[in-house]
Amino acid sequence: MTALILASGVGSRMGALTAERPKCMTPLPNGETILSRQLRQLCAAGIGKIVITTGAFADVLTDYVRSLDISAEIVFVHNPDYASTNYIYSMFLAEKELSGDILLLHGDLVFEDTVLAMVAGSSTSAMAVSTTAPLPEKDFKAVVVNDIVTAVGIDFTENAFAAQPLYKLTDADRKMWFAQTDCYCRSGEPAKMRCYAENALNDVAESCCIRPVDFTGLLCSEIDDSSDLARVSAELEKLGSRNVYMCFAADVIHSGHISMIRRAASLGRLTVGIMTDKVVTAYRHLPLVGYADRAELFRNISGVAEVVPQDALSYRDNLLKLKPDIVVHGDDWRSGFQRSVRDEVVSVLAEYGGRLVEFPHADDPAVSAAEKNMRSAHALPDYRRGVLRKLLAMKHHITAIEAHSGLTGLIAENARVYENGTVRQFDAMWISSLCDSTARGKPDIELVDMTARVRTVNEIIEVTTKPVIFDGDTGGLAEHFVYTVRTLERIGVSMVIIEDKSGLKKNSLFGTEVRQSQADTEDFCRKIAAGKNARKTDELMICARIESLILGKGMDDAISRAFAYTAAGADAIMIHSRSSSPDEVLTFARLFRERDGFTPLVCVPTSYSSVREEELYSAGINIVIYANQLTRSAFPAMQRTAESILRTHSAEECDKECMPFKDIIRLIPEEY
């Protein structure tokens, strides 16, 4: 991108300061001049070519710029008629040096790096405006209609905002504006060469797409006289005392983070909030790097003054505690589930007068590659297998939902709701034998063999990252269960649950309505021990599912078996019930917790669905599995659709009940 600095004006209102030099060389408090500051900022922003128009004291200006250490190519374009023309004529003369997108700015403009980044980063043409500053009497105003700048000038008031001459122009818009300046300057009419260049812009503004970039609360100001210089100098000196806050999950640090930090640090003293492990886990997934290490990494990044923990997805607590002047974030959170987080930030900042600065979100291939690598790491069996244990140690309370295909796995993976300052999502996926059998149209009697069951697991783990809990039915013969354990461990399953039944398996929800028998306690303990001994690591958890309450054997039998199974090595206990009330499950949990406070307890609230997770957790349950709700909700919908087509002889009526296929496709990661 090329920058055009218009520095050919006389600057007569600056008095003695411009008696022997152009106004752009006016000194600023830190030893820089207006122009040297602009050149430094443009080079830092990656501008490769800078065109500077000259007028009065042209030799002084060119010698001064050449004395600076400027990495960009510098081209000077002299306006010999500077005394009788305005900068429209300088633009006319400079046009031959311009191509592609450009930045256009006046040589007496002082602005923060962030303002430049916001304007330069716009995907369309843009102009710097302030939506809250009072309308200036003699300076530029921009008329904004439907988020488009439709006119720029001194005399506008309706739909107008204070504006500054800092533009980004796309190649197409630049050509339209400069073609009109050509017409003005080639006309030979003195009035057209002495007017503002914006007069020519206004003639073609309806054909351009110049969007306003709001710099409210940030420094962006022309220096026309000594009072402007004093005001801007005072604002520059205040920049160092301004407090800035931004927050990262930062499971992996990439170039996008560094770029954001550099921009944020240019606004003032930067405090970075790092989401704690618990927050990242709720928001995304178990972090690859723990909070302490992530925080230490950020403490050693240039520009970061302080690192603090952020204990929620919500910024509220940290904002009210730190009261930062500015919060920085990318503009990608304006949509999606993070939108409510953003709305809360805006509301809190309004309470005490803070400001949100959002940088344009750009799709960086390096960042995308880092995110893809992170996702791949979470999907690897050797990492994924141990995640459930780590989640239990960190959160103590886990929610899982059934998945029976790659698509339902993606639904389980991506379902999120924002609630009370945090995000709720499922922690794990349950691969149910009932749902796996039902999807194949077969009864739930262990008819679907383990090879087919493992194929389902592979389909799901291939496209997801969350830990998998596998329904192992009875586990089969102990000799067979050994090989099942090794297979599940190898592919990355986190937990296998086996039930203490014997003989032909029937679904537990039938209870005593069908003939079912419970395994001998000692035999089942031997099966648990065999599975434990077969493991190559201690990451795969073996959970014993107790059917005593299902089969009417009573609470004492259930408790007795629970402690026998844990003594045999069970890593967790699942208590099952088909009662419509959660009472017996809650009672079991409380009795078990009287003697065992650490072994994870699992339940499946299918028949007692009215119970809330909080009640189960408070009783001592650790894992709540929603075991078949996706399957049960899908089948009625499909049946209604099929019947609708038969009734109406078309698909029109059922279309309103169907999700657009493009929305379904969006669930599927591109790499798949």
C-alpha positions as CSV (number, residue, x, y, z in Angstrom):
1,M,0.0,0.0,0.0
2,T,1.2,3.6,-0.8
3,A,0.7,6.6,1.5
4,L,0.2,10.1,0.2
5,I,1.1,12.9,2.7
6,L,-0.2,16.3,1.7
7,A,2.4,18.7,3.1
8,S,2.4,21.6,0.6
9,G,0.4,24.1,2.7
10,V,1.9,27.3,4.1
11,G,0.7,27.1,7.7
12,S,0.3,30.8,8.2
13,R,-1.7,30.4,11.4
14,M,1.2,28.8,13.2
15,G,3.1,32.2,13.4
16,A,6.9,31.9,14.1
17,L,6.8,28.1,14.2
18,T,6.4,28.1,10.4
19,A,8.6,31.1,9.6
20,E,11.5,29.0,8.3
21,R,10.0,25.5,7.9
22,P,6.8,23.8,6.8
23,K,4.1,23.1,9.4
24,C,4.6,19.3,9.2
25,M,8.1,19.8,10.8
26,T,6.5,21.4,14.0
27,P,8.2,19.7,17.0
28,L,6.1,17.5,19.4
29,P,6.8,16.9,23.1
30,N,8.8,13.6,22.7
31,G,11.3,15.1,20.3
32,E,9.6,14.0,17.1
33,T,8.0,16.3,14.6
34,I,4.5,15.8,13.2
35,L,6.0,14.4,10.0
36,S,8.7,12.2,11.5
37,R,5.9,10.7,13.7
38,Q,3.7,10.1,10.7
39,L,6.6,8.5,8.8
40,R,7.5,6.2,11.7
41,Q,3.9,5.1,12.1
42,L,3.4,4.4,8.4
43,C,6.6,2.4,8.2
44,A,5.6,0.4,11.3
45,A,2.2,-0.3,9.6
46,G,4.1,-1.9,6.7
47,I,3.7,0.9,4.1
48,G,6.3,0.4,1.4
49,K,6.1,3.7,-0.5
50,I,5.3,7.2,0.8
51,V,4.6,10.1,-1.5
52,I,5.1,13.6,0.1
53,T,3.9,16.7,-1.6
54,T,5.9,19.9,-0.9
55,G,5.3,23.6,-1.2
56,A,6.9,26.3,1.0
57,F,10.4,25.4,2.2
58,A,10.5,22.4,-0.1
59,D,14.3,22.0,0.2
60,V,14.2,22.2,4.0
61,L,11.5,19.5,4.0
62,T,13.3,17.1,1.6
63,D,16.7,17.5,3.3
64,Y,15.0,16.8,6.7
65,V,13.2,13.7,5.5
66,R,16.4,12.3,3.9
67,S,18.2,12.8,7.2
68,L,15.7,10.4,8.9
69,D,16.1,6.6,9.0
70,I,13.1,5.8,6.8
71,S,12.7,2.2,5.6
72,A,10.1,3.0,3.0
73,E,10.6,4.4,-0.5
74,I,10.1,8.2,-0.3
75,V,9.0,10.2,-3.3
76,F,8.6,14.0,-3.3
77,V,6.2,15.8,-5.6
78,H,6.6,19.6,-5.6
79,N,3.6,21.9,-6.1
80,P,5.2,25.1,-7.5
81,D,1.9,26.9,-7.3
82,Y,1.4,26.2,-3.6
83,A,0.7,29.8,-2.8
84,S,-2.3,30.1,-5.2
85,T,-3.7,26.6,-5.0
86,N,-5.1,24.2,-2.4
87,Y,-4.0,20.6,-1.8
88,I,-6.4,19.5,-4.5
89,Y,-3.7,20.6,-7.0
90,S,-1.0,18.8,-5.0
91,M,-3.1,15.6,-5.3
92,F,-3.5,16.2,-9.0
93,L,0.3,16.4,-9.4
94,A,0.9,13.4,-7.2
95,E,-1.5,11.1,-9.0
96,K,1.2,9.6,-11.4
97,E,3.0,8.2,-8.3
98,L,0.0,6.3,-7.0
99,S,-1.4,2.9,-7.7
100,G,-3.6,0.4,-6.0
101,D,-5.0,1.1,-2.5
102,I,-3.6,4.1,-0.7
103,L,-3.7,6.0,2.6
104,L,-4.3,9.7,2.2
105,L,-3.5,12.1,5.0
106,H,-2.7,15.7,5.7
107,G,0.8,16.6,6.9
108,D,-0.4,18.4,10.0
109,L,-2.4,15.4,11.4
110,V,-1.4,13.8,14.6
111,F,-3.0,10.4,15.4
112,E,-2.4,7.3,17.4
113,D,-1.2,4.1,15.9
114,T,-4.5,2.5,16.6
115,V,-6.4,5.0,14.6
116,L,-4.1,4.4,11.7
117,A,-4.5,0.6,12.1
118,M,-8.3,0.9,12.2
119,V,-8.4,3.0,9.0
120,A,-5.7,1.0,7.1
121,G,-7.3,-2.3,8.2
122,S,-10.7,-1.5,6.8
123,S,-11.9,-3.8,4.0
124,T,-13.4,-0.9,2.2
125,S,-12.4,2.7,1.7
126,A,-12.6,4.5,5.1
127,M,-12.4,7.9,6.8
128,A,-11.6,8.8,10.4
129,V,-14.6,10.3,12.2
130,S,-15.7,10.8,15.8
131,T,-19.3,10.0,16.6
132,T,-19.2,11.8,20.0
133,A,-17.0,14.9,19.5
134,P,-18.9,18.2,19.0
135,L,-19.2,19.4,15.4
136,P,-16.3,21.8,14.7
137,E,-17.1,25.2,13.4
138,K,-14.5,25.5,10.7
139,D,-13.2,22.0,10.3
140,F,-14.3,19.0,8.3
141,K,-17.6,17.2,9.0
142,A,-18.5,13.9,7.3
143,V,-22.1,13.2,6.4
144,V,-22.9,9.5,7.1
145,V,-26.0,7.8,5.8
146,N,-26.4,4.0,6.2
147,D,-22.8,3.7,7.4
148,I,-21.5,5.3,4.2
149,V,-19.7,8.7,4.0
150,T,-21.8,10.6,1.4
151,A,-20.2,14.0,1.7
152,V,-17.3,15.8,3.4
153,G,-17.0,19.5,4.1
154,I,-17.1,22.4,6.4
155,D,-20.7,23.5,6.3
156,F,-22.6,20.2,6.8
157,T,-24.6,19.6,10.0
158,E,-27.4,17.1,9.2
159,N,-26.3,13.4,9.8
160,A,-22.8,14.8,10.2
161,F,-19.9,13.8,12.5
162,A,-16.6,15.5,13.2
163,A,-14.0,14.1,10.8
164,Q,-10.3,14.2,10.1
165,P,-8.4,14.0,6.8
166,L,-7.1,10.4,7.2
167,Y,-8.5,8.1,4.5
168,K,-8.0,4.7,3.1
169,L,-9.0,4.5,-0.5
170,T,-9.4,1.3,-2.4
171,D,-8.0,1.3,-6.0
172,A,-11.5,1.8,-7.5
173,D,-12.5,4.7,-5.2
174,R,-9.1,6.4,-5.5
175,K,-9.5,6.4,-9.3
176,M,-13.0,7.9,-9.1
177,W,-12.0,10.7,-6.7
178,F,-8.7,11.5,-8.5
179,A,-10.4,11.5,-11.9
180,Q,-12.7,14.2,-10.6
181,T,-9.8,16.2,-9.2
182,D,-8.2,16.0,-12.6
183,C,-11.4,17.5,-14.1
184,Y,-11.2,20.3,-11.5
185,C,-7.5,21.1,-12.0
186,R,-7.5,20.8,-15.8
187,S,-10.5,23.1,-16.1
188,G,-8.1,26.1,-15.6
189,E,-10.6,27.7,-13.2
190,P,-8.7,29.2,-10.2
191,A,-11.6,28.6,-7.9
192,K,-11.5,24.9,-8.6
193,M,-7.8,24.7,-7.9
194,R,-8.2,26.6,-4.6
195,C,-11.1,24.6,-3.2
196,Y,-10.9,21.5,-1.0
197,A,-10.3,18.2,-2.7
198,E,-13.4,17.0,-0.9
199,N,-15.5,19.1,-3.2
200,A,-14.4,16.8,-6.0
201,L,-15.0,13.8,-3.8
202,N,-18.6,14.9,-3.1
203,D,-19.3,14.9,-6.8
204,V,-18.6,11.1,-6.9
205,A,-19.3,10.0,-3.3
206,E,-22.5,8.2,-4.3
207,S,-20.4,5.9,-6.5
208,C,-17.8,5.2,-3.8
209,C,-18.0,3.1,-0.6
210,I,-16.2,5.1,2.1
211,R,-17.1,3.9,5.6
212,P,-16.6,5.9,8.8
213,V,-14.1,4.6,11.3
214,D,-14.9,5.9,14.7
215,F,-11.9,7.1,16.7
216,T,-13.9,8.4,19.7
217,G,-11.7,8.6,22.7
218,L,-8.5,8.3,20.7
219,L,-6.1,11.0,19.5
220,C,-6.6,12.1,15.9
221,S,-6.4,15.9,15.3
222,E,-5.0,18.4,12.9
223,I,-2.7,21.2,14.2
224,D,-3.8,24.4,12.6
225,D,-2.5,26.9,15.2
226,S,-0.6,27.2,18.5
227,S,-3.7,26.3,20.6
228,D,-4.1,23.1,18.7
229,L,-0.4,22.3,19.2
230,A,-0.8,22.9,23.0
231,R,-3.9,20.6,23.2
232,V,-2.4,17.8,21.1
233,S,0.9,18.0,23.0
234,A,-1.0,17.6,26.3
235,E,-2.9,14.6,24.9
236,L,0.3,13.0,23.7
237,E,1.8,13.3,27.2
238,K,-1.3,11.6,28.7
239,L,-1.1,8.6,26.5
240,G,1.5,6.9,28.8
241,S,-0.9,7.0,31.8
242,R,-3.9,5.5,29.9
243,N,-4.8,2.0,31.0
244,V,-5.7,-0.6,28.4
245,Y,-7.1,-4.1,29.0
246,M,-7.4,-7.1,26.7
247,C,-8.1,-10.8,27.4
248,F,-6.9,-14.0,25.8
249,A,-7.7,-17.7,26.1
250,A,-4.3,-18.2,24.4
251,D,-4.2,-21.9,24.4
252,V,-1.6,-21.4,21.7
253,I,0.2,-18.0,21.0
254,H,0.4,-17.1,17.4
255,S,1.3,-14.0,15.3
256,G,-2.3,-12.7,15.5
257,H,-1.9,-12.4,19.3
258,I,1.4,-10.6,19.0
259,S,0.0,-8.1,16.5
260,M,-3.0,-7.4,18.7
261,I,-0.7,-6.9,21.7
262,R,1.5,-4.5,19.8
263,R,-1.5,-2.4,18.8
264,A,-3.0,-2.5,22.3
265,A,0.3,-1.5,23.9
266,S,0.4,1.6,21.6
267,L,-2.7,2.8,23.3
268,G,-1.3,2.9,26.9
269,R,-0.2,0.7,29.7
270,L,-1.5,-2.8,28.8
271,T,-2.9,-5.3,31.2
272,V,-3.6,-8.7,29.7
273,G,-6.3,-10.9,31.3
274,I,-5.6,-14.7,30.8
275,M,-8.6,-16.9,31.1
276,T,-8.1,-19.5,33.8
277,D,-8.1,-23.2,32.9
278,K,-11.6,-23.7,34.1
279,V,-12.9,-20.8,31.9
280,V,-11.0,-22.0,28.8
281,T,-12.4,-25.5,29.4
282,A,-15.9,-24.2,29.6
283,Y,-15.4,-21.9,26.6
284,R,-13.5,-24.2,24.3
285,H,-11.7,-27.3,25.6
286,L,-9.1,-28.4,28.1
287,P,-6.1,-26.1,27.4
288,L,-3.0,-27.7,26.1
289,V,-0.9,-25.3,28.3
290,G,-2.0,-24.6,31.9
291,Y,-2.8,-21.1,33.2
292,A,0.5,-20.6,35.1
293,D,2.5,-21.3,32.0
294,R,0.3,-19.2,29.7
295,A,0.5,-16.3,32.1
296,E,4.2,-16.5,32.3
297,L,4.5,-16.5,28.5
298,F,2.5,-13.3,28.3
299,R,4.5,-11.6,31.0
300,N,7.6,-12.0,28.8
301,I,6.0,-10.4,25.7
302,S,7.1,-6.9,24.9
303,G,4.4,-4.3,25.6
304,V,2.6,-6.3,28.3
305,A,2.8,-4.4,31.6
306,E,0.8,-6.8,33.8
307,V,-1.0,-10.1,33.6
308,V,-4.0,-11.0,35.6
309,P,-6.4,-14.0,35.7
310,Q,-9.9,-13.7,34.2
311,D,-12.1,-16.2,36.1
312,A,-15.1,-16.0,33.7
313,L,-15.9,-15.5,30.0
314,S,-17.6,-12.3,31.2
315,Y,-15.3,-9.3,31.5
316,R,-17.4,-7.6,34.1
317,D,-15.5,-8.4,37.3
318,N,-12.1,-7.5,35.9
319,L,-13.4,-4.3,34.3
320,L,-15.0,-3.0,37.5
321,K,-11.9,-3.9,39.4
322,L,-9.3,-2.4,37.0
323,K,-11.4,0.4,35.4
324,P,-9.4,0.4,32.2
325,D,-9.8,3.4,29.9
326,I,-9.8,1.2,26.8
327,V,-10.7,-2.5,26.2
328,V,-9.2,-4.0,23.0
329,H,-10.7,-6.8,21.0
330,G,-11.0,-8.0,17.4
331,D,-14.3,-7.1,15.7
332,D,-15.1,-10.8,15.1
333,W,-17.0,-11.0,18.3
334,R,-19.8,-8.8,17.0
335,S,-21.7,-11.9,15.9
336,G,-22.0,-15.4,17.2
337,F,-22.3,-16.5,20.8
338,Q,-19.6,-14.0,21.8
339,R,-21.9,-11.1,20.9
340,S,-23.5,-11.1,24.3
341,V,-20.1,-10.9,25.9
342,R,-19.3,-7.9,23.8
343,D,-22.7,-6.2,24.7
344,E,-21.9,-6.6,28.4
345,V,-18.4,-5.1,27.9
346,V,-20.0,-2.1,26.1
347,S,-22.5,-1.7,28.9
348,V,-19.9,-1.9,31.7
349,L,-17.6,0.6,30.0
350,A,-20.5,3.0,29.6
351,E,-21.0,2.9,33.4
352,Y,-17.7,4.6,34.1
353,G,-16.7,6.2,30.7
354,G,-14.4,3.6,29.2
355,R,-14.1,2.8,25.5
356,L,-14.0,-0.3,23.4
357,V,-11.5,-0.4,20.5
358,E,-12.0,-3.1,18.0
359,F,-9.5,-4.0,15.3
360,P,-10.6,-5.5,12.0
361,H,-10.4,-9.3,12.1
362,A,-8.2,-10.6,9.3
363,D,-8.0,-14.2,8.1
364,D,-4.3,-14.9,8.6
365,P,-3.1,-18.2,7.1
366,A,-0.5,-18.6,9.8
367,V,-3.2,-18.1,12.5
368,S,-5.5,-20.6,10.8
369,A,-2.7,-23.1,10.6
370,A,-1.9,-22.6,14.3
371,E,-5.6,-23.1,15.2
372,K,-5.7,-26.2,13.0
373,N,-2.6,-27.7,14.7
374,M,-4.2,-27.0,18.1
375,R,-7.4,-28.8,17.1
376,S,-5.3,-31.7,15.7
377,A,-3.5,-32.0,19.0
378,H,-6.7,-32.3,20.9
379,A,-8.0,-35.0,18.5
380,L,-4.9,-37.2,18.9
381,P,-5.7,-40.5,20.8
382,D,-2.8,-40.1,23.2
383,Y,-4.0,-36.7,24.3
384,R,-7.7,-37.2,24.1
385,R,-7.7,-40.4,26.1
386,G,-6.6,-38.7,29.3
387,V,-8.8,-35.5,29.0
388,L,-11.8,-36.9,31.0
389,R,-9.6,-37.6,34.0
390,K,-8.2,-34.1,33.8
391,L,-11.6,-32.5,33.4
392,L,-12.9,-34.4,36.5
393,A,-9.9,-33.2,38.5
394,M,-10.4,-29.6,37.4
395,K,-14.2,-29.2,37.2
396,H,-15.5,-32.2,39.3
397,H,-18.8,-32.0,37.3
398,I,-19.1,-33.3,33.7
399,T,-22.0,-33.2,31.3
400,A,-22.1,-35.6,28.4
401,I,-24.6,-36.1,25.5
402,E,-25.0,-39.1,23.2
403,A,-23.6,-39.2,19.7
404,H,-24.2,-42.0,17.2
405,S,-22.6,-40.6,14.0
406,G,-20.1,-38.1,12.8
407,L,-22.8,-35.4,12.4
408,T,-24.3,-35.9,15.9
409,G,-20.7,-35.8,17.2
410,L,-20.3,-32.4,15.6
411,I,-23.5,-31.2,17.2
412,A,-22.3,-32.4,20.6
413,E,-18.9,-30.7,19.9
414,N,-20.3,-27.3,18.9
415,A,-23.5,-26.8,21.0
416,R,-23.0,-23.8,23.2
417,V,-25.1,-21.3,25.1
418,Y,-24.1,-18.1,26.9
419,E,-25.4,-18.0,30.4
420,N,-24.6,-15.9,33.5
421,G,-21.3,-14.6,32.2
422,T,-20.0,-18.0,31.0
423,V,-20.5,-20.5,28.2
424,R,-22.2,-23.8,28.7
425,Q,-21.2,-26.7,26.5
426,F,-21.0,-30.5,26.7
427,D,-17.8,-31.8,28.1
428,A,-17.9,-35.3,26.6
429,M,-19.8,-37.6,24.2
430,W,-21.6,-40.8,25.1
431,I,-21.5,-43.6,22.5
432,S,-24.6,-45.5,23.5
433,S,-25.2,-49.1,22.4
434,L,-29.0,-48.3,22.4
435,C,-28.6,-45.4,20.0
436,D,-25.9,-47.2,17.9
437,S,-28.3,-50.2,17.5
438,T,-31.3,-48.0,16.9
439,A,-29.5,-46.1,14.1
440,R,-29.0,-49.4,12.4
441,G,-32.6,-50.5,13.0
442,K,-31.5,-53.3,15.3
443,P,-32.6,-54.3,18.9
444,D,-30.5,-53.3,21.9
445,I,-29.4,-56.8,22.8
446,E,-25.6,-56.6,22.0
447,L,-26.5,-57.7,18.4
448,V,-24.3,-55.0,16.9
449,D,-20.8,-56.5,17.3
450,M,-17.8,-54.7,18.7
451,T,-16.2,-54.2,15.3
452,A,-19.3,-52.2,14.1
453,R,-19.4,-50.3,17.5
454,V,-15.8,-49.3,17.2
455,R,-16.4,-48.1,13.6
456,T,-19.0,-45.7,15.0
457,V,-16.5,-44.5,17.6
458,N,-13.9,-43.9,14.8
459,E,-16.4,-42.0,12.7
460,I,-17.1,-39.7,15.6
461,I,-13.5,-39.1,17.0
462,E,-12.3,-38.5,13.4
463,V,-14.2,-35.2,13.3
464,T,-14.4,-34.1,17.0
465,T,-12.0,-33.4,19.9
466,K,-14.1,-34.0,23.0
467,P,-13.5,-37.0,25.2
468,V,-15.6,-40.2,24.5
469,I,-17.4,-42.3,27.1
470,F,-18.2,-45.7,25.6
471,D,-21.2,-47.9,26.5
472,G,-19.6,-51.3,26.7
473,D,-22.9,-53.1,27.5
474,T,-22.0,-56.1,29.8
475,G,-18.4,-56.2,28.5
476,G,-19.0,-59.8,27.3
477,L,-16.8,-62.5,28.6
478,A,-13.9,-61.3,30.7
479,E,-11.5,-62.7,28.1
480,H,-13.2,-60.7,25.4
481,F,-13.4,-57.5,27.5
482,V,-9.6,-57.5,27.7
483,Y,-9.4,-57.0,24.0
484,T,-12.2,-54.4,24.0
485,V,-10.2,-52.4,26.6
486,R,-7.1,-52.5,24.5
487,T,-8.9,-51.4,21.4
488,L,-10.7,-48.5,23.1
489,E,-7.5,-47.4,24.7
490,R,-5.7,-47.4,21.4
491,I,-8.2,-45.2,19.6
492,G,-8.4,-42.7,22.4
493,V,-11.6,-43.5,24.4
494,S,-11.6,-41.9,27.9
495,M,-14.0,-44.2,29.7
496,V,-15.8,-47.5,29.1
497,I,-18.9,-48.3,31.2
498,I,-19.9,-51.9,31.6
499,E,-23.1,-53.1,33.4
500,D,-23.4,-55.9,35.9
501,K,-25.8,-58.1,33.9
502,S,-25.5,-61.7,32.7
503,G,-27.1,-63.6,29.9
504,L,-28.9,-62.0,26.9
505,K,-28.8,-58.3,27.5
506,K,-32.1,-56.4,27.5
507,N,-32.4,-52.6,27.7
508,S,-32.5,-51.5,31.4
509,L,-35.5,-49.3,31.0
510,F,-37.6,-52.4,30.6
511,G,-36.6,-53.3,34.2
512,T,-38.5,-56.4,35.5
513,E,-40.9,-56.3,32.6
514,V,-38.6,-58.6,30.7
515,R,-36.4,-61.4,32.0
516,Q,-33.0,-60.0,33.0
517,S,-30.4,-61.4,35.4
518,Q,-27.7,-59.6,37.4
519,A,-24.1,-60.8,37.3
520,D,-22.5,-62.5,40.3
521,T,-20.6,-59.8,42.2
522,E,-17.3,-61.8,42.3
523,D,-17.5,-62.6,38.6
524,F,-18.1,-59.0,37.7
525,C,-15.2,-57.9,40.0
526,R,-13.0,-60.3,38.1
527,K,-14.1,-58.8,34.8
528,I,-13.2,-55.3,36.1
529,A,-9.8,-56.5,37.3
530,A,-9.1,-58.1,34.0
531,G,-9.9,-54.9,32.1
532,K,-7.7,-52.9,34.5
533,N,-4.8,-55.2,34.0
534,A,-5.2,-55.1,30.2
535,R,-4.6,-51.3,30.0
536,K,-1.3,-50.0,28.8
537,T,-1.9,-46.7,30.6
538,D,-4.0,-45.5,33.5
539,E,-5.9,-43.0,31.4
540,L,-8.8,-45.1,30.2
541,M,-11.3,-45.2,33.0
542,I,-13.3,-48.4,33.6
543,C,-16.7,-47.6,35.1
544,A,-19.0,-50.2,36.7
545,R,-22.7,-49.7,36.1
546,I,-24.9,-51.1,38.8
547,E,-28.3,-52.5,37.8
548,S,-29.6,-53.3,41.3
549,L,-32.2,-50.5,41.4
550,I,-33.4,-51.4,37.9
551,L,-33.9,-55.1,38.8
552,G,-35.6,-54.4,42.2
553,K,-32.7,-55.7,44.3
554,G,-32.8,-52.7,46.6
555,M,-30.4,-50.0,47.9
556,D,-28.4,-52.2,50.1
557,D,-27.5,-54.5,47.2
558,A,-26.5,-51.4,45.1
559,I,-24.3,-50.0,47.8
560,S,-22.7,-53.4,48.6
561,R,-21.9,-53.9,44.9
562,A,-20.5,-50.4,44.5
563,F,-17.9,-50.9,47.2
564,A,-17.0,-54.3,45.9
565,Y,-16.5,-52.9,42.4
566,T,-14.3,-50.0,43.6
567,A,-12.2,-52.5,45.6
568,A,-11.8,-54.5,42.4
569,G,-10.4,-51.4,40.7
570,A,-13.4,-49.7,39.1
571,D,-12.4,-46.0,38.3
572,A,-16.0,-44.9,38.6
573,I,-19.5,-46.1,39.5
574,M,-22.6,-45.6,37.5
575,I,-25.9,-45.9,39.3
576,H,-28.9,-46.6,37.1
577,S,-32.6,-46.1,37.8
578,R,-35.8,-46.2,35.8
579,S,-37.9,-44.4,38.4
580,S,-39.6,-41.2,37.3
581,S,-38.2,-39.6,40.5
582,P,-34.5,-39.0,41.2
583,D,-34.9,-39.9,44.8
584,E,-33.3,-43.3,44.8
585,V,-30.3,-42.0,42.8
586,L,-29.8,-39.1,45.1
587,T,-30.1,-41.4,48.1
588,F,-27.5,-43.8,46.6
589,A,-25.1,-40.9,46.0
590,R,-25.4,-39.6,49.5
591,L,-24.9,-43.1,51.1
592,F,-21.9,-43.8,48.8
593,R,-20.4,-40.4,49.7
594,E,-20.6,-41.1,53.4
595,R,-17.8,-43.7,52.8
596,D,-16.2,-42.7,49.6
597,G,-15.6,-39.0,48.8
598,F,-13.4,-39.4,45.7
599,T,-14.6,-42.1,43.3
600,P,-16.5,-40.4,40.4
601,L,-20.3,-41.2,40.3
602,V,-22.2,-41.3,37.0
603,C,-25.9,-41.2,36.4
604,V,-28.2,-41.1,33.3
605,P,-31.4,-39.0,34.1
606,T,-33.5,-40.4,31.3
607,S,-36.6,-41.6,33.2
608,Y,-36.2,-38.9,35.9
609,S,-35.6,-36.1,33.4
610,S,-37.1,-33.3,35.5
611,V,-34.1,-33.3,37.9
612,R,-31.6,-30.4,37.4
613,E,-27.9,-31.1,37.2
614,E,-27.3,-28.9,40.2
615,E,-29.3,-31.2,42.4
616,L,-27.4,-34.2,41.2
617,Y,-24.1,-32.5,41.6
618,S,-24.9,-31.4,45.1
619,A,-25.7,-35.0,46.1
620,G,-22.3,-36.2,44.9
621,I,-22.8,-37.1,41.3
622,N,-19.8,-36.1,39.0
623,I,-20.9,-37.1,35.5
624,V,-24.4,-36.6,34.1
625,I,-25.0,-38.3,30.8
626,Y,-27.9,-37.3,28.5
627,A,-27.9,-40.8,26.9
628,N,-30.4,-40.7,24.0
629,Q,-32.0,-37.3,23.6
630,L,-30.5,-36.6,20.2
631,T,-31.8,-39.9,18.8
632,R,-35.2,-39.5,20.4
633,S,-35.7,-35.9,19.1
634,A,-34.5,-36.7,15.6
635,F,-36.8,-39.7,14.9
636,P,-40.1,-37.8,15.5
637,A,-38.9,-35.0,13.3
638,M,-38.0,-37.3,10.5
639,Q,-41.3,-39.2,10.8
640,R,-43.3,-35.9,10.6
641,T,-41.3,-34.9,7.6
642,A,-42.0,-38.2,5.8
643,E,-45.7,-38.1,6.6
644,S,-45.9,-34.4,5.4
645,I,-44.5,-35.3,2.0
646,L,-46.9,-38.2,1.7
647,R,-49.9,-36.0,2.6
648,T,-49.0,-32.9,0.5
649,H,-47.4,-34.7,-2.4
650,S,-44.5,-32.1,-2.2
651,A,-41.7,-31.0,0.1
652,E,-42.9,-27.4,0.5
653,E,-44.8,-27.9,3.8
654,C,-42.0,-29.6,5.5
655,D,-39.3,-27.2,4.3
656,K,-40.1,-24.8,7.2
657,E,-39.3,-27.5,9.7
658,C,-36.0,-28.4,7.9
659,M,-32.6,-26.8,8.6
660,P,-31.0,-25.4,5.5
661,F,-28.4,-27.7,4.3
662,K,-25.8,-24.9,4.1
663,D,-26.2,-24.5,7.9
664,I,-25.6,-28.2,8.4
665,I,-22.5,-28.1,6.2
666,R,-21.1,-25.3,8.3
667,L,-20.9,-27.7,11.2
668,I,-18.4,-29.7,9.3
669,P,-14.8,-28.5,9.6
670,E,-13.2,-27.6,6.2
671,E,-10.3,-30.0,6.7
672,Y,-12.8,-32.8,6.6
